[in-house]
Amino acid sequence: MLSKAQISLITSLQNKKYRKQHGLFIVEGIKSVMEFISSSYEVESIFYTDDANTKVGKISHNIKSHELTETEFQKISALKSPQGILALVKLPLQQKIVSSDLKNKFSLVLDDVQDPGNLGTIIRTAEWFGIEHIICSIGTVDAYNPKVVQATMGSLARLQIHYTDLTDFIPATGLKVYGALLDGQSIYQTVWADEGLIVMGNEGNGISDEIIPLIDQAVTIPRLGQAESLNVAVATTIFCSEISRQKLT
């Protein structure tokens, strides 16, 4: 039986304030829940329907589990087509990132990316291309927003996401900084170093005025058509792909 207190807690986690207060976030959907169960994250409890339990098999006895009716599950799900399984996962402790963590690799830096779908896609893309760290400005959308978590399709369980003041962080790394700007060198003519930071900007305003002076190499994706701009998640994918192509060749 699903209590009113449980419903209130779960639905409150749609809001960042209550995620922080309770130290929990929501993961919904069979694939995503199973990814977090298999990760280093601590799953606090799982709510599932009989149909979902049949699909995923027996859930670990070490996790508090609650079997619900389809009607009960609808009360806590935020999806239009629920898959019948939802987990409450403990927020990880925010660990301070140090420069040595970023050596000999590329990392993404997100300057006030606002759309949950964009951040989720960027996280999923980063994992595909082997990027381990994403450093976000304080103003970037919360990675534990349920829409972000859903869009990552489980990739969030394996990446390191950090939130920090970029104006202090970027210079302290000592790494070469590449920035996605309209007036930069063509991405297809850019010779990438063996390590560095790739800065992607806000959906509407691009990279902020405070961050632009910190960029060593402005890079642009040449426009051949009439579109005014590229979606930031699409642009990030192109950057990751081109860096990987050069590494592989």
N, C-alpha and C positions, 0 to 999 in steps of 0.2 A: 504494500500500500504506500503510495506516494503522499507524504505529508505536505501541509501548506508551507511549513518551514523549509522543506527541501525545494519546493517549487520556487519559493521566494529567493533562496540562496542561488539556485542555478540561473534563474532569469536575471538576477542582479549582476551576474558576472559578464553580462553584455557590456557593462559599464566599467571603464578603466579604474575608476575610484574604488569600486567594490572588488575588482580583481586584486588590487593592491591591498585593500583592507583584509581580505580573506586569504590572500596568498595563493589563490587558485585561478586557473583559467579552464575554458571549455574546449574539448576536442570532440568533434562529432563525425560520424561516418566510420564504416568498418575498416577501411584501409588505414585511415589516419589514427584511429584508436590503437590498432594493432602495432603500428609503427612506434607509438609512444610507449606501449607496454614493453617493447623490445629495446627501448633506448635507455639512456642514463637518467631520464626524467622519472620522478616518483608519481605514480598514478594513485590518487587518493581513494577514488571510488568509481564504479562503473554502473550505469543504468542501461538496461537492455530489454528488448522484447524477446519472446520465445523464438520468433522467426530469426532474429539476428543471432541469437545464441546458437542456433542450429548451423548457421552459415560460418561462424567463426570458430566453432568448437568450444570445448570447455574452457572457461575463463579461469585464470590462476586463482587458487584459493587464498593467496596472500593479499588479494585486492578485495576490498569491500564491494560486494555486488548486490544489485537490486533488480529483480525481474519485474517488469511493468507490463501492463496491458497496452495495446496500441493507443487507446484513448488517453491513458496516463502519460505515455511518452510524448504525445502531441503537445502536452502542456509545457514541456521543458525544451522541446526542439525548436531551433530557429530556422530550420530548413523547410523549403516548400515540399520536398520529397524526402522525408526522413528515412534513414537506413536502419533505424531501430537500435542504435547504440550510441552512447554519449559517455565520455569520461571527464571527471574532474581531476586535473593534473596540477601539482604544486609548481608555482612559479620558481624558476631557478634563482639562486643568489646571484646578484649582479657582480661579476668579478671584473676588477680593473684590468683592462687590456694593456699589455706592455709591448714596446717596439719589437722585442725579440720574437714575439708570437707571429709577427708579420714578415719576417725575413725570408727571402728566397721564394716569395709567392706574391700573387696579386690579391688584393682585398678590395671590396666595394665600400665606398663611402656615400651615404645617402643624405642629401641636404634638403630636409623638410619635404620628403615625399609624403603625400597626404592620403592617397587612395588605398584602402585596404587590399583591393584586388591587385593593384600594382605592386605593393610590397610583397604580397603572397607569391605573385608570379616571379618577382626578382629573386626571392629566396629559393624557389624551385629551380630557376635557371642557374643560380649560383652553384647549387649542388651538382647539377648536370655537368657543369664545366669545371668542377673540382675546386671551387672557391670555398674556403673554410670560414672566413670571417666577414661579417657585414657590420660596418660601423655607422650608426645612425645619429643624426643630430637630435637634440632634445625635442625638437618640433616635429620629428617624423612620427607617423602613425605607429601606435603600439603594436609590436609584433605578436602580442598575445590577444589582440582583438579577434573574436571568433571568425570574422570574415577573412582575416589574414591567415589564421590557422587553417581554415578550410581550403583556401587557395593554394597553400603550400603542398597539399596532398602528402603530408608526412615529412617533407624535407626539413621543416623546422626542428624536428626531433634530433637532427644530426648537425646542424650549423650553429655557429657561435654568433649571437646577435648582441651588439653592444650599443649603449646610448651614452653620448658624451658631448661636451662642448667642442665642436670641430675646430674652432679658432685656436684653441689650446692644443688639441690633440694632433692635428695634421703636422705642424712644424716640429713637434716633439719626436715624431717617428724617424725623421731623417731620410725618409723614402722619397723617390721621385713621384710627383703628383700629376696625374693626367686628369683633365677635366673635359666633360662633354659640353662644348660650346659651339655656337653657330659660326663663329669666325675663326675656327682653328684649322690646323692642318688636316687634310683628308685622312680618315682612318685607314685607308688602303695604301697610303704612303708613309704612315707612321711606323717607325722601327721601335718596337717595345723593348724595354730593359728586361732583366730577369726577375724583377720584383717591382712593386709599386702600389700606389693607391689610385683607384679609378673613381672620380667624383661624378655623381649623377645628381641633377638638380630637381627642384620642385616642378610639378606638372604645368603650372601656369607661368611661373617666373624664372624658371631655370636655376642656375647656381647663384646663390646670394652674393651681394656686393662685398660682404665680409670675407667670403671664401675665395673669390676670384683672384685676389692678389697672392694667394697661397699656391696657385696652380703653376707648375713648371712647364707643362705642355698642353696647350689647348688642342682638342681633337674634335673634328666634326664628321658627321656622316653625310656625304655629298647628296644634295637633293637634285633629282632628275625630273621630278614632276612638279605639280602645283600645290601639294599639301603644305600647310603652314608650318606644321611641326610633327614630330614623332612622339608616340606614347613612350613614357619613360621606361616602362618595362620592356617594350620592343627595342628601344635604343640600347638598353643594358644588355639584352641578348646579343645584339650585333657586336657590341664591344667585346663581350666575353668570347664570342665565336671567332672574331678576328685575332684576338690575342692567342687563342688556342690554335688557330690555323698556323700562325707564325711559329709557335712552339713545335708543332708537329712536322713542319717542313724545314 
